């Protein structure tokens, strides 16, 4: 499985952006049954889970992003999304996607920098 994240960049505090993660070299049926997650790693910190979505669409969020971020998925496209609103400087990190158990190889991630 290959995971490719995109959509990061420089965003002003209070702004929004949407991340995408496409899984390739995998069938739709395998992708669709997996719980998927978004993770982030800030400089000098360990990677942490940000949001999880089940195969049925139920979601769970880290307290730090609850009410601001929304995870979603399109199984037909083998893609998971992260809508990020009301961004704060502390959201600055490299964002990755993977299964909820981190069972696939990590992609390169996408950098999100929140700064004025």
C-alpha positions as CSV (number, residue, x, y, z in Angstrom):
1,X,0.0,0.0,0.0
2,X,1.2,3.5,-0.8
3,X,-0.2,6.5,1.0
4,X,0.1,9.9,-0.6
5,X,-0.9,13.0,1.5
6,X,-1.5,16.4,-0.1
7,X,-3.1,19.7,0.6
8,X,-0.8,21.3,3.2
9,X,0.8,24.6,3.1
10,X,1.1,28.0,4.9
11,X,-2.2,29.1,6.5
12,X,-2.9,32.1,8.6
13,X,-4.3,31.6,12.1
14,X,-8.0,31.2,12.0
15,X,-7.8,30.0,8.5
16,X,-8.8,26.7,6.9
17,X,-7.4,24.0,4.7
18,X,-8.3,20.5,3.5
19,X,-5.9,17.6,3.4
20,X,-6.3,14.5,1.3
21,X,-4.7,11.1,1.5
22,X,-5.0,8.6,-1.3
23,X,-4.2,4.9,-0.8
24,X,-2.9,3.2,-3.9
25,X,-1.8,-0.4,-4.6
26,X,-4.8,-1.6,-2.7
27,X,-8.3,-2.7,-3.6
28,X,-11.4,-0.8,-2.8
29,X,-12.7,-3.6,-0.6
30,X,-9.6,-3.7,1.5
31,X,-9.5,0.1,2.0
32,X,-13.1,0.3,2.8
33,X,-13.0,-2.1,5.7
34,X,-10.2,-0.3,7.5
35,X,-10.5,2.3,10.2
36,X,-8.4,5.2,8.9
37,X,-6.7,8.0,10.8
38,X,-4.9,11.2,10.5
39,X,-1.8,11.8,12.5
40,X,0.6,14.7,13.0
41,X,4.1,15.2,14.2
42,X,5.3,18.6,15.3
43,X,9.0,19.4,15.5
44,X,10.6,17.8,18.6
45,X,7.4,15.9,19.4
46,X,6.1,12.4,18.9
47,X,3.6,11.5,16.3
48,X,0.1,11.8,17.6
49,X,-3.3,10.7,16.4
50,X,-5.6,13.5,15.4
51,X,-8.8,11.8,14.1
52,X,-10.1,8.4,13.3
53,X,-12.9,7.3,11.0
54,X,-14.4,3.8,11.0
55,X,-15.5,1.9,7.9
56,X,-19.0,3.0,8.7
57,X,-18.2,6.6,9.0
58,X,-18.1,7.0,12.8
59,X,-15.5,9.5,13.9
60,X,-13.4,10.3,16.9
61,X,-11.1,13.2,17.5
62,X,-8.3,14.3,19.8
63,X,-9.4,16.9,22.3
64,X,-7.1,19.5,20.8
65,X,-8.9,19.5,17.5
66,X,-12.5,18.6,18.5
67,X,-15.0,21.0,16.9
68,X,-12.4,22.4,14.5
69,X,-11.3,19.4,12.4
70,X,-13.5,17.0,10.4
71,X,-12.4,13.6,9.0
72,X,-14.2,12.0,6.1
73,X,-13.6,9.3,3.6
74,X,-14.5,8.4,0.0
75,X,-14.1,4.6,-0.3
76,X,-14.7,4.7,-4.0
77,X,-11.6,6.8,-4.4
78,X,-9.6,5.1,-1.6
79,X,-9.2,8.5,-0.1
80,X,-9.5,10.0,3.4
81,X,-9.8,13.8,4.0
82,X,-9.2,16.1,6.9
83,X,-11.0,19.5,6.9
84,X,-9.2,21.8,9.2
85,X,-10.9,25.0,10.4
86,X,-10.0,27.7,12.9
87,X,-6.4,26.7,12.6
88,X,-4.0,27.7,15.4
89,X,-0.2,28.0,15.4
90,X,0.0,24.9,17.6
91,X,-1.5,22.9,14.7
92,X,1.7,23.3,12.8
93,X,3.0,19.9,12.0
94,X,3.6,17.3,9.3
95,X,0.3,15.5,8.8
96,X,0.1,11.8,7.9
97,X,-2.7,9.3,7.3
98,X,-2.6,5.6,8.0
99,X,-4.9,2.9,9.3
100,X,-6.0,3.3,12.9
101,X,-3.4,0.7,13.9
102,X,-0.7,2.3,11.8
103,X,-0.4,-1.0,9.9
104,X,0.6,0.4,6.5
105,X,3.9,2.0,5.5
106,X,3.9,5.7,6.3
107,X,3.8,8.2,3.4
108,X,5.8,11.4,3.2
109,X,3.2,13.4,4.9
110,X,2.2,17.0,4.1
111,X,3.4,20.0,6.0
112,X,0.9,22.4,7.5
113,X,2.3,25.7,8.9
114,X,0.0,28.0,10.7
115,X,1.5,31.4,10.9
116,X,0.9,35.1,10.1
